[in-house]
Amino acid sequence: MKASASDKLFDIGNYLIMIVVFVVTLYPFLNVLAISLNDSMDSVKGGIYIWPRKFTWANYETIFSFHGLMTGFQISVLRTAVGTILGLLSSSMLAFVLSRRDFQARKFVSTAVILTMYISGGLIPGFVLIKSLGMMNTFWVYVLPGMVSAFNVFLIRSFIDGLPIALQESAKLDGASDFTIYRKVILPLCKPVLATVALFVAVGQWNSWFDTFLFNSTASHLTTLQYELMRVLQSTQVGENSIRDQSITQVMNKVSPESIKMAITIVVTLPILVIYPFLQRYFVKGMTLGAVKS
């Protein structure tokens, strides 16, 4: 059956709109990448769009020449992996408990958890608490304080509530314990929402630097990539007399703050862009789980 003229016009309009959306979405990233790969002094003139005018790796060489960057990268990867795994386990366990209708304190615990989204102790009490717990200058200060997120708990709980209750009931009749139901029934079905939460937690852990500044600024072996890059960025924005490390002063004569900003943006964004495609397929899979009827 041949398409009518109106159908062809509609398709052409859709293609044009999608091309415009694609260009508008992709251009900022390409512009940042082009400036980060362009000669720093040449970038000051402007006119860099999606292709570097004078290609160079100098901006990235400058970033990775700073002391402590590789240590920060290793700690950031470690905290992202450990924080994501523990965050998923703790949030999913609590969500499973709150989804159980036979849990007597369900409303009380749900209210207590949801209050943490609106009420906070504040920065100073939080600092005093971390110090009193002996977590200063330790790796676990990156993971334990934010291991349970109220938003993630209720997101997972909403997903579990949408699953057929008959699956849990049949497993219970077969003699499965609550933990077995959680491990063998709930977790496999919750892969889409767990992938979504994992992305949230991983991005939060990867981008975090303020906790390093507050709790581990004196522990150089526990520094993070974001904290070190923040120091690099600050170094490009102050005068030479304010920079303690003379090696930093030497390289600052070859780069501009704008080019360093763009290179840092690419460095911190690239790992997330690499991981996201592997998690995206679970988002699509989640669209079909609602077809299961109880």
Backbone bond lengths (Angstrom), bond angles and torsions (degrees), N, CA, C in turn:
res aa  C-N    CA-C-N  psi(-1)  N-CA   C-N-CA  omega(-1)  CA-C   N-CA-C  phi
1 M - - - 1.467 - - 1.517 109.40 -
2 K 1.325 116.81 124.25 1.457 121.37 -178.31 1.522 110.53 -75.89
3 A 1.343 113.65 140.94 1.460 118.73 178.38 1.522 109.32 -75.39
4 S 1.311 115.44 143.99 1.458 120.50 178.74 1.514 110.31 -76.60
5 A 1.328 115.23 168.26 1.468 120.35 -179.32 1.518 110.93 -62.66
6 S 1.329 117.28 -36.76 1.468 120.15 179.54 1.527 111.30 -67.32
7 D 1.354 117.57 -36.65 1.461 120.59 177.65 1.528 111.19 -66.00
8 K 1.346 116.03 -41.74 1.467 119.87 178.08 1.524 110.80 -64.02
9 L 1.310 116.27 -40.59 1.463 120.15 179.39 1.525 110.63 -65.57
10 F 1.336 115.18 -38.18 1.471 119.67 178.07 1.535 111.11 -64.59
11 D 1.358 115.95 -41.95 1.473 119.89 178.42 1.517 111.35 -64.25
12 I 1.324 116.95 -42.99 1.470 120.33 179.05 1.523 110.48 -62.10
13 G 1.338 115.83 -41.54 1.467 119.15 177.80 1.513 112.28 -62.21
14 N 1.329 116.53 -40.72 1.466 120.80 178.05 1.527 111.34 -63.19
15 Y 1.339 116.25 -43.75 1.465 120.41 179.41 1.525 111.02 -61.76
16 L 1.312 116.79 -43.23 1.468 120.85 -179.61 1.525 110.97 -64.21
17 I 1.328 116.29 -42.04 1.461 119.78 179.41 1.523 110.78 -64.66
18 M 1.342 117.36 -42.06 1.462 120.84 -180.00 1.525 111.53 -66.50
19 I 1.329 116.87 -36.12 1.461 120.12 177.24 1.517 110.66 -64.86
20 V 1.329 116.17 -42.76 1.466 120.38 179.02 1.528 110.55 -63.27
21 V 1.340 116.39 -44.73 1.464 120.48 178.90 1.529 110.45 -62.49
22 F 1.332 116.97 -41.28 1.463 121.54 179.27 1.520 111.41 -62.01
23 V 1.332 116.21 -45.07 1.473 120.46 -179.16 1.521 110.82 -65.81
24 V 1.345 116.51 -45.70 1.464 120.58 -178.92 1.527 110.84 -62.90
25 T 1.333 116.75 -36.26 1.465 120.99 -179.04 1.520 111.75 -74.60
26 L 1.317 117.15 -40.11 1.462 121.29 -173.48 1.533 113.05 -84.94
27 Y 1.327 117.00 -27.36 1.472 119.80 -173.63 1.535 113.13 -57.94
28 P 1.348 120.24 -47.28 1.472 118.24 -178.84 1.526 113.46 -56.29
29 F 1.341 116.33 -40.33 1.465 119.17 179.54 1.526 111.06 -66.85
30 L 1.333 117.11 -43.26 1.463 120.54 179.18 1.526 110.88 -64.53
31 N 1.322 116.92 -35.57 1.457 120.62 178.68 1.526 111.25 -66.12
32 V 1.330 115.88 -43.76 1.468 120.54 177.22 1.526 110.33 -62.43
33 L 1.332 117.09 -43.39 1.463 121.30 179.47 1.521 111.05 -63.56
34 A 1.324 117.38 -41.25 1.464 121.16 -179.26 1.527 111.19 -64.44
35 I 1.323 117.07 -44.02 1.472 120.26 179.92 1.515 110.78 -66.58
36 S 1.346 117.21 -36.71 1.464 119.73 -179.96 1.521 112.05 -68.23
37 L 1.339 117.48 -25.24 1.469 121.86 -179.94 1.524 112.48 -99.10
38 N 1.319 116.90 3.73 1.464 120.52 -179.20 1.526 110.09 -98.48
39 D 1.321 115.78 153.73 1.466 120.68 176.39 1.519 109.84 -54.91
40 S 1.322 115.91 132.00 1.454 120.70 -171.75 1.523 112.64 -60.78
41 M 1.330 116.97 -46.67 1.459 120.34 -178.19 1.524 111.67 -69.93
42 D 1.316 116.89 -31.15 1.456 120.15 177.41 1.521 111.31 -71.57
43 S 1.343 117.29 -31.11 1.464 120.85 179.86 1.515 112.34 -65.89
44 V 1.343 116.63 -25.22 1.461 120.51 179.84 1.527 111.11 -62.19
45 K 1.327 117.28 -28.30 1.463 121.38 179.86 1.526 112.48 -69.38
46 G 1.343 117.14 -20.28 1.457 121.13 -177.47 1.512 111.24 83.77
47 G 1.317 116.20 -173.64 1.455 120.66 178.15 1.510 114.54 82.43
48 I 1.351 118.33 13.11 1.458 121.58 177.09 1.530 107.52 -95.20
49 Y 1.335 116.70 124.69 1.460 120.31 -175.86 1.533 110.71 -115.85
50 I 1.315 118.15 -86.10 1.470 119.63 -177.82 1.531 111.96 -118.20
51 W 1.322 117.12 2.45 1.466 119.79 -179.39 1.522 109.14 -141.43
52 P 1.337 118.31 131.68 1.471 119.96 -179.89 1.525 111.90 -65.65
53 R 1.315 116.23 138.59 1.461 121.01 179.96 1.529 111.09 -80.60
54 K 1.327 116.95 -40.20 1.460 122.91 175.88 1.522 107.88 -128.45
55 F 1.330 114.85 96.19 1.467 120.77 -173.61 1.531 110.93 -66.41
56 T 1.350 115.54 136.61 1.460 121.13 176.89 1.521 109.86 -161.23
57 W 1.338 115.07 152.38 1.467 121.19 173.88 1.526 111.45 -98.86
58 A 1.316 117.60 8.18 1.463 121.38 -172.05 1.517 112.94 -60.14
59 N 1.332 117.32 -37.19 1.468 119.49 -178.83 1.516 111.44 -63.93
60 Y 1.328 116.54 -40.79 1.467 120.08 178.92 1.524 110.84 -73.69
61 E 1.316 117.02 -35.75 1.464 120.15 176.30 1.519 110.54 -62.74
62 T 1.322 116.52 -36.84 1.457 120.97 178.31 1.520 110.86 -64.22
63 I 1.320 116.25 -44.61 1.469 120.13 -179.70 1.523 111.09 -61.72
64 F 1.340 116.56 -49.36 1.460 120.21 -174.35 1.522 113.01 -79.33
65 S 1.330 117.51 -1.03 1.458 120.03 176.12 1.524 112.21 -85.12
66 F 1.326 117.07 -10.42 1.454 119.89 -179.07 1.523 111.06 -76.73
67 H 1.327 114.29 140.51 1.456 121.17 -179.27 1.536 110.10 -67.67
68 G 1.304 116.05 137.07 1.452 121.02 176.16 1.513 114.96 93.77
69 L 1.342 117.55 -4.91 1.460 119.62 -175.93 1.529 111.40 -70.36
70 M 1.329 117.59 -40.58 1.458 120.05 -179.82 1.529 111.26 -69.18
71 T 1.336 116.17 -37.67 1.468 119.32 174.21 1.517 110.85 -61.78
72 G 1.331 115.66 -43.05 1.455 120.23 177.88 1.514 112.32 -62.41
73 F 1.329 116.96 -38.11 1.465 120.85 178.53 1.528 110.70 -64.05
74 Q 1.320 117.11 -43.60 1.460 120.97 -179.57 1.530 111.34 -64.50
75 I 1.333 116.59 -43.37 1.459 119.99 179.92 1.527 110.52 -67.23
76 S 1.336 117.59 -37.73 1.467 120.47 179.01 1.520 111.35 -64.72
77 V 1.333 116.07 -42.24 1.468 119.32 177.28 1.522 110.50 -64.27
78 L 1.325 116.86 -42.22 1.465 121.16 -178.97 1.527 111.27 -65.17
79 R 1.337 117.07 -46.04 1.465 119.71 -178.66 1.528 111.22 -67.96
80 T 1.330 116.71 -32.58 1.462 119.78 177.55 1.514 110.94 -67.11
81 A 1.341 116.69 -44.03 1.463 120.56 -179.88 1.528 111.50 -67.04
82 V 1.333 116.61 -51.56 1.472 120.56 -178.01 1.524 110.74 -66.42
83 G 1.331 117.20 -44.31 1.457 120.77 -178.81 1.515 112.57 -63.68
84 T 1.329 116.84 -37.83 1.470 120.36 179.70 1.522 111.25 -68.89
85 I 1.328 116.84 -44.78 1.470 120.39 -179.39 1.527 111.27 -63.82
86 L 1.334 116.77 -48.99 1.465 119.88 -179.57 1.528 111.39 -67.36
87 G 1.317 116.85 -36.29 1.451 120.15 178.27 1.520 112.30 -64.71
88 L 1.331 116.45 -40.82 1.463 120.21 177.76 1.525 111.62 -65.58
89 L 1.326 116.49 -45.07 1.464 120.41 -178.69 1.524 111.26 -63.29
90 S 1.320 117.12 -48.76 1.462 120.23 -176.88 1.525 111.69 -66.93
91 S 1.319 117.27 -43.92 1.465 120.47 -178.79 1.523 111.58 -67.83
92 S 1.335 117.04 -41.04 1.463 119.89 -179.30 1.520 111.66 -69.68
93 M 1.338 117.48 -36.41 1.461 119.86 177.19 1.521 111.16 -63.63
94 L 1.335 116.23 -46.96 1.456 119.89 179.62 1.527 110.81 -65.07
95 A 1.328 116.76 -39.03 1.467 120.42 178.74 1.532 110.58 -63.49
96 F 1.324 117.18 -39.47 1.460 120.70 178.83 1.525 111.47 -64.42
97 V 1.329 116.05 -41.81 1.463 119.91 178.71 1.529 110.64 -64.13
98 L 1.336 117.06 -43.57 1.463 120.69 -178.67 1.527 112.15 -70.56
99 S 1.323 117.33 -18.97 1.464 119.86 178.56 1.521 112.60 -83.99
100 R 1.332 116.52 -13.62 1.457 120.34 -178.83 1.527 110.29 -76.04
101 R 1.313 116.48 124.65 1.460 121.53 -178.52 1.525 112.24 -72.58
102 D 1.337 116.89 -21.20 1.461 119.79 179.88 1.526 112.51 -88.02
103 F 1.331 117.79 4.20 1.463 121.18 177.33 1.527 108.39 -81.50
104 Q 1.338 117.18 112.98 1.464 122.05 -170.84 1.533 112.67 -65.77
105 A 1.333 117.34 -36.71 1.466 120.49 -177.43 1.521 111.98 -93.93
106 R 1.319 116.83 27.21 1.461 121.64 -175.09 1.528 112.56 -59.57
107 K 1.329 117.29 -48.51 1.464 120.65 -177.73 1.527 111.75 -68.00
108 F 1.331 116.17 -40.86 1.471 119.92 -178.74 1.523 111.17 -64.33
109 V 1.337 117.04 -47.64 1.464 120.91 -179.10 1.527 110.29 -66.45
110 S 1.335 117.19 -39.90 1.464 120.34 178.82 1.526 110.81 -61.15
111 T 1.329 116.20 -42.14 1.467 120.36 178.60 1.526 110.77 -64.98
112 A 1.340 116.58 -42.70 1.467 120.28 179.56 1.521 111.43 -63.11
113 V 1.326 116.42 -38.44 1.467 119.73 -179.61 1.526 110.71 -71.06
114 I 1.319 116.86 -42.96 1.463 119.70 -176.48 1.530 111.84 -69.25
115 L 1.331 117.57 -25.79 1.460 120.45 177.98 1.520 111.57 -64.90
116 T 1.335 117.15 -27.59 1.466 120.04 179.85 1.531 111.86 -67.61
117 M 1.340 117.23 -16.29 1.460 120.19 177.05 1.521 111.84 -77.25
118 Y 1.342 116.67 -20.66 1.461 121.06 -174.79 1.523 113.23 -114.88
119 I 1.319 116.85 -23.18 1.459 120.90 -176.62 1.523 109.07 -120.41
120 S 1.318 115.72 128.98 1.464 121.33 179.84 1.523 109.50 -130.24
121 G 1.314 115.23 148.22 1.456 119.68 179.05 1.518 113.50 -70.46
122 G 1.338 116.72 -22.06 1.454 119.91 -179.16 1.514 112.34 101.82
123 L 1.318 115.53 169.23 1.467 121.11 -174.91 1.525 112.17 -68.84
124 I 1.324 117.06 -47.33 1.469 120.01 -176.14 1.528 111.75 -67.28
125 P 1.347 120.04 -49.23 1.471 118.45 175.60 1.523 112.93 -59.10
126 G 1.335 116.06 -36.58 1.458 118.66 177.25 1.513 112.23 -63.59
127 F 1.333 116.43 -40.87 1.467 120.80 178.05 1.525 110.71 -64.31
128 V 1.345 116.42 -43.74 1.472 120.86 179.30 1.527 110.51 -62.55
129 L 1.337 116.58 -39.83 1.466 120.42 179.67 1.525 111.15 -64.00
130 I 1.335 116.29 -46.63 1.470 119.57 179.40 1.525 110.76 -61.01
131 K 1.324 116.49 -40.41 1.467 120.52 179.99 1.519 111.17 -67.17
132 S 1.338 117.48 -41.49 1.466 120.73 -179.04 1.529 111.61 -68.56
133 L 1.318 117.42 -26.04 1.464 121.22 178.12 1.528 112.07 -83.18
134 G 1.323 117.06 -2.76 1.459 120.46 178.49 1.507 114.25 72.63
135 M 1.335 116.74 29.33 1.463 120.57 -176.90 1.524 112.90 -100.34
136 M 1.319 117.31 3.29 1.464 120.00 176.56 1.536 109.62 -66.32
137 N 1.344 114.99 139.14 1.466 121.73 178.62 1.529 111.74 58.36
138 T 1.336 115.84 40.32 1.460 121.76 174.82 1.526 109.04 -130.82
139 F 1.314 116.22 157.93 1.462 120.47 179.29 1.527 111.60 -70.03
140 W 1.329 117.25 -32.69 1.462 121.04 -172.67 1.525 113.02 -70.16
141 V 1.319 117.72 -12.76 1.461 119.09 176.15 1.525 111.02 -67.79
142 Y 1.339 116.87 -18.60 1.458 121.53 176.32 1.532 111.99 -78.30
143 V 1.324 116.90 -24.79 1.461 120.73 -168.04 1.526 112.83 -109.71
144 L 1.326 117.28 -51.29 1.467 121.08 -169.80 1.530 114.64 -66.62
145 P 1.338 120.86 -44.74 1.474 119.02 -176.36 1.525 114.47 -58.77
146 G 1.310 118.80 -34.64 1.462 120.50 -178.33 1.515 113.71 -111.36
147 M 1.321 116.12 26.30 1.465 119.39 -174.41 1.530 111.65 -67.50
148 V 1.339 117.71 -35.59 1.464 122.07 179.41 1.527 108.42 -110.18
149 S 1.306 115.66 120.39 1.461 122.05 178.05 1.524 108.67 -111.46
150 A 1.330 116.39 127.76 1.462 120.52 -179.34 1.525 111.31 -61.24
151 F 1.333 116.55 -40.20 1.463 119.98 179.57 1.521 111.21 -61.51
152 N 1.339 116.77 -45.14 1.468 120.21 -179.99 1.521 111.41 -66.93
153 V 1.330 116.79 -37.02 1.466 120.27 179.71 1.522 110.87 -61.54
154 F 1.321 117.09 -47.42 1.461 119.53 -177.37 1.529 111.65 -75.26
155 L 1.314 117.00 -25.04 1.465 119.19 174.15 1.525 110.46 -66.84
156 I 1.323 116.52 -45.26 1.462 120.63 178.90 1.525 110.42 -68.94
157 R 1.323 116.38 -39.40 1.464 119.82 179.72 1.532 111.19 -61.84
158 S 1.325 116.85 -41.02 1.464 119.71 178.27 1.521 111.34 -62.09
159 F 1.328 116.07 -37.12 1.458 120.02 178.29 1.530 110.76 -67.92
160 I 1.342 116.59 -42.12 1.468 120.19 179.58 1.519 110.51 -64.61
161 D 1.336 117.18 -38.10 1.466 120.32 179.00 1.521 111.96 -62.30
162 G 1.332 116.98 -24.62 1.453 120.64 179.54 1.514 113.98 -84.79
163 L 1.324 117.02 -6.27 1.461 120.54 178.22 1.532 110.47 -81.90
164 P 1.329 117.95 150.78 1.478 120.73 179.08 1.527 110.94 -61.42
165 I 1.328 116.77 123.22 1.460 121.19 179.47 1.518 111.45 -66.25
166 A 1.345 116.19 -20.87 1.468 120.06 -179.30 1.523 111.41 -63.29
167 L 1.326 117.70 -26.49 1.471 120.10 178.85 1.520 110.63 -65.21
168 Q 1.320 117.22 -42.38 1.459 120.85 178.94 1.531 110.80 -70.84
169 E 1.317 115.65 -39.49 1.464 119.14 -178.85 1.526 111.59 -65.49
170 S 1.338 116.60 -40.93 1.469 119.29 178.98 1.522 111.42 -66.91
171 A 1.335 116.77 -37.50 1.464 119.79 176.88 1.521 110.90 -66.09
172 K 1.341 115.54 -36.88 1.468 119.58 177.95 1.524 111.02 -64.43
173 L 1.325 116.86 -39.51 1.470 120.89 178.49 1.521 111.81 -66.00
174 D 1.322 115.88 -29.27 1.465 120.26 178.53 1.517 112.42 -80.26
175 G 1.323 117.57 1.47 1.461 121.48 176.78 1.505 115.15 92.86
176 A 1.324 118.16 12.35 1.461 120.83 -179.80 1.523 110.54 -74.62
177 S 1.331 116.43 139.65 1.462 121.21 176.26 1.521 109.60 -78.81
178 D 1.324 116.10 171.09 1.464 119.96 179.75 1.528 111.29 -61.39
179 F 1.330 116.13 -40.37 1.461 118.89 -179.84 1.518 110.90 -67.85
180 T 1.334 116.91 -36.12 1.467 120.16 177.28 1.519 110.93 -65.56
181 I 1.328 116.71 -40.69 1.467 120.35 176.47 1.516 110.64 -61.52
182 Y 1.328 115.36 -43.42 1.470 119.88 178.85 1.528 111.15 -62.17
183 R 1.331 116.53 -44.04 1.464 120.46 -173.69 1.518 113.24 -77.91
184 K 1.347 117.27 -39.20 1.463 119.84 -172.49 1.530 114.25 -102.16
185 V 1.321 117.60 -16.59 1.464 120.23 -178.47 1.524 111.21 -112.08
186 I 1.340 116.28 -53.20 1.461 120.58 -173.19 1.533 111.75 -73.04
187 L 1.314 117.22 -51.18 1.477 119.62 -175.44 1.531 113.14 -59.23
188 P 1.349 119.61 -46.19 1.477 118.18 178.91 1.527 113.24 -60.90
189 L 1.343 117.49 -36.06 1.457 120.06 -179.64 1.529 112.56 -77.29
190 C 1.324 116.14 -19.49 1.469 120.79 -176.82 1.524 112.99 -94.16
191 K 1.322 117.88 13.67 1.464 119.56 -178.81 1.525 113.24 -55.78
192 P 1.339 120.25 -42.40 1.475 118.80 179.95 1.519 113.39 -60.89
193 V 1.345 117.20 -47.77 1.462 119.05 -178.21 1.525 110.56 -72.20
194 L 1.332 117.61 -32.53 1.460 120.17 176.58 1.520 111.16 -66.51
195 A 1.341 116.71 -36.43 1.465 119.71 176.18 1.516 110.86 -65.12
196 T 1.331 116.46 -39.22 1.461 120.32 177.83 1.525 111.20 -64.29
197 V 1.341 116.09 -47.79 1.464 120.73 179.04 1.525 110.63 -64.20
198 A 1.334 116.56 -38.63 1.467 119.96 178.43 1.521 110.85 -60.00
199 L 1.323 116.58 -39.48 1.463 120.00 178.58 1.522 110.46 -65.30
200 F 1.336 117.40 -42.76 1.464 120.98 177.69 1.528 111.37 -59.79
201 V 1.342 115.03 -49.31 1.468 119.82 -176.69 1.520 110.87 -66.52
202 A 1.341 117.00 -42.96 1.465 120.69 -178.06 1.522 111.34 -63.77
203 V 1.327 117.31 -42.70 1.468 120.50 178.75 1.526 109.89 -64.06
204 G 1.338 116.38 -42.06 1.458 119.49 178.55 1.517 112.70 -62.64
205 Q 1.329 116.85 -43.26 1.468 120.75 178.37 1.528 111.26 -67.13
206 W 1.317 116.45 -41.58 1.461 120.34 -177.41 1.534 112.05 -66.24
207 N 1.332 116.72 -37.91 1.468 121.01 -175.90 1.519 113.49 -86.70
208 S 1.321 117.75 -9.06 1.459 120.11 -174.16 1.529 111.48 -73.26
209 W 1.314 115.96 135.26 1.466 121.59 175.33 1.528 111.89 -139.16
210 F 1.334 117.06 -21.22 1.463 119.84 -174.57 1.521 111.88 -67.18
211 D 1.347 117.70 -34.37 1.463 119.46 178.14 1.527 110.87 -67.05
212 T 1.325 116.88 -32.34 1.471 119.35 174.31 1.520 110.57 -64.90
213 F 1.321 115.69 -42.28 1.465 121.34 178.90 1.524 111.41 -62.59
214 L 1.327 117.89 -38.85 1.463 121.48 -176.53 1.517 112.72 -79.04
215 F 1.331 117.20 -44.98 1.456 120.54 -166.99 1.525 114.66 -109.27
216 N 1.340 118.50 -26.81 1.465 120.15 -173.47 1.527 113.10 -127.36
217 S 1.312 117.58 23.44 1.472 119.56 -177.06 1.522 112.19 -66.38
218 T 1.329 117.77 -23.93 1.472 120.74 179.38 1.519 112.60 -93.82
219 A 1.332 117.19 -4.54 1.472 121.45 179.62 1.525 108.39 -103.69
220 S 1.333 116.27 93.29 1.463 120.70 -175.82 1.528 112.10 -64.69
221 H 1.334 117.56 -26.32 1.465 120.13 -179.75 1.525 112.48 -77.83
222 L 1.340 117.40 -6.85 1.461 121.85 178.97 1.522 112.07 -116.99
223 T 1.302 116.53 16.73 1.460 119.81 178.99 1.525 110.33 -69.13
224 T 1.317 116.57 157.46 1.460 121.98 -179.00 1.516 110.76 -115.49
225 L 1.308 115.90 161.58 1.460 121.11 -177.99 1.524 110.95 -61.80
226 Q 1.315 117.42 -43.73 1.462 120.23 -178.07 1.521 111.36 -63.64
227 Y 1.322 116.81 -38.59 1.463 120.57 179.15 1.522 110.89 -67.07
228 E 1.321 116.61 -41.99 1.463 119.81 179.05 1.529 111.21 -66.62
229 L 1.331 116.93 -39.95 1.464 120.25 178.21 1.525 110.95 -66.96
230 M 1.322 116.80 -33.90 1.461 120.57 175.45 1.523 110.21 -63.51
231 R 1.312 116.84 -40.02 1.468 120.44 177.58 1.525 111.06 -66.79
232 V 1.341 115.88 -38.62 1.465 119.38 176.24 1.513 110.45 -61.70
233 L 1.319 116.97 -44.21 1.459 121.37 -179.92 1.515 110.83 -63.52
234 Q 1.307 117.33 -40.82 1.456 120.18 177.18 1.519 111.47 -64.86
235 S 1.331 116.26 -35.11 1.462 120.33 -179.33 1.525 112.06 -65.19
236 T 1.335 116.85 -29.37 1.457 120.25 179.77 1.518 112.21 -80.05
237 Q 1.332 117.26 -9.89 1.457 120.80 -174.72 1.518 112.69 -110.20
238 V 1.326 118.00 6.48 1.456 121.42 179.06 1.512 108.85 -121.10
239 G 1.290 115.58 163.66 1.455 120.10 -179.92 1.509 112.42 -73.66
240 E 1.303 116.34 164.17 1.464 121.00 -177.66 1.512 111.82 -62.93
241 N 1.321 118.25 -31.22 1.453 120.77 -178.57 1.524 112.57 -69.57
242 S 1.350 115.79 -18.99 1.459 119.68 -178.73 1.517 112.49 -90.93
243 I 1.315 117.48 -6.84 1.460 121.26 -176.61 1.524 109.42 -93.68
244 R 1.314 116.34 122.45 1.463 120.20 -177.22 1.520 112.03 -74.78
245 D 1.342 116.07 -40.84 1.462 121.46 -176.68 1.531 109.37 -82.11
246 Q 1.333 117.58 115.70 1.462 121.15 -178.03 1.520 112.30 -68.49
247 S 1.345 117.40 -25.17 1.465 119.35 177.05 1.517 110.37 -66.26
248 I 1.328 116.67 -32.06 1.457 120.21 176.33 1.519 109.82 -68.09
249 T 1.333 116.60 -39.30 1.458 120.65 -179.31 1.522 111.34 -60.18
250 Q 1.330 117.07 -38.52 1.461 120.95 -178.17 1.523 112.35 -65.75
251 V 1.323 117.02 -42.33 1.461 119.30 -177.35 1.516 111.84 -78.84
252 M 1.328 118.10 -20.88 1.453 120.17 -179.01 1.525 112.12 -67.99
253 N 1.348 116.95 -20.58 1.462 120.26 178.06 1.522 112.41 -72.57
254 K 1.342 118.31 -12.54 1.454 121.92 -175.12 1.524 113.45 -104.88
255 V 1.312 117.29 -8.76 1.461 120.25 -175.52 1.518 109.78 -130.68
256 S 1.341 114.03 165.07 1.465 120.69 176.31 1.523 108.43 -115.81
257 P 1.334 117.76 154.48 1.469 120.22 179.91 1.523 112.62 -57.62
258 E 1.334 117.87 -36.43 1.459 120.66 -177.79 1.529 111.32 -64.20
259 S 1.320 116.68 -44.01 1.461 120.22 179.56 1.525 111.35 -65.71
260 I 1.332 116.91 -38.84 1.460 120.68 178.08 1.523 110.45 -65.04
261 K 1.335 116.97 -39.57 1.468 120.30 177.64 1.524 110.76 -59.05
262 M 1.325 116.01 -45.62 1.461 119.95 -177.99 1.528 111.30 -66.82
263 A 1.320 117.31 -40.38 1.462 120.55 179.09 1.530 110.86 -65.54
264 I 1.334 116.63 -39.85 1.463 120.55 177.64 1.522 110.48 -64.29
265 T 1.326 116.58 -40.23 1.470 120.67 178.71 1.520 110.77 -59.29
266 I 1.339 117.30 -43.06 1.462 120.73 179.29 1.526 110.91 -66.21
267 V 1.325 116.80 -41.82 1.465 120.98 -177.76 1.522 111.31 -62.00
268 V 1.331 117.37 -42.93 1.464 119.94 -176.17 1.530 112.20 -81.61
269 T 1.340 117.46 -19.54 1.461 120.64 -178.01 1.523 112.62 -90.07
270 L 1.314 117.33 -32.70 1.463 121.58 -173.01 1.525 113.80 -56.87
271 P 1.350 120.32 -45.32 1.476 118.47 179.64 1.521 113.54 -59.54
272 I 1.336 117.69 -37.91 1.461 120.63 179.19 1.521 109.96 -67.38
273 L 1.330 117.21 -38.89 1.465 120.47 178.73 1.520 111.58 -65.63
274 V 1.321 116.76 -30.06 1.462 120.49 179.09 1.529 111.02 -75.07
275 I 1.336 117.19 -37.77 1.463 121.28 -176.68 1.526 111.81 -77.76
276 Y 1.325 117.79 -35.86 1.465 121.35 -171.76 1.532 114.15 -55.32
277 P 1.346 120.42 -44.23 1.477 118.64 -178.73 1.522 114.22 -58.84
278 F 1.338 117.23 -29.70 1.466 119.90 179.97 1.530 111.85 -73.81
279 L 1.343 117.72 -24.44 1.457 121.62 179.33 1.522 112.40 -92.57
280 Q 1.320 116.60 -19.82 1.456 120.21 -174.09 1.526 112.55 -63.17
281 R 1.323 117.10 -33.37 1.466 120.05 -176.59 1.528 111.29 -64.11
282 Y 1.331 117.86 -27.80 1.459 120.28 178.10 1.528 111.31 -71.60
283 F 1.349 116.84 -28.79 1.459 119.01 176.43 1.529 110.25 -63.52
284 V 1.339 116.17 -41.39 1.461 120.30 179.59 1.521 110.40 -68.16
285 K 1.328 116.84 -40.19 1.452 121.00 179.44 1.522 111.79 -62.00
286 G 1.314 116.78 -32.81 1.468 121.07 -179.31 1.508 112.69 -64.03
287 M 1.338 118.54 -21.03 1.455 121.41 179.72 1.527 112.08 -70.10
288 T 1.327 117.79 -22.89 1.468 121.04 -176.50 1.513 114.31 -96.17
289 L 1.332 117.78 -11.86 1.465 119.23 -176.86 1.509 112.55 -68.72
290 G 1.326 116.94 -25.48 1.456 119.45 -179.68 1.506 112.78 -71.24
291 A 1.345 116.91 -8.93 1.470 119.70 -179.32 1.528 111.86 -77.45
292 V 1.339 118.07 -12.31 1.463 120.85 179.52 1.522 109.41 -73.74
293 K 1.295 117.70 126.26 1.451 122.75 -177.06 1.524 109.49 -105.10
294 S 1.328 115.42 140.43 1.458 119.81 178.22 1.523 109.77 -91.43
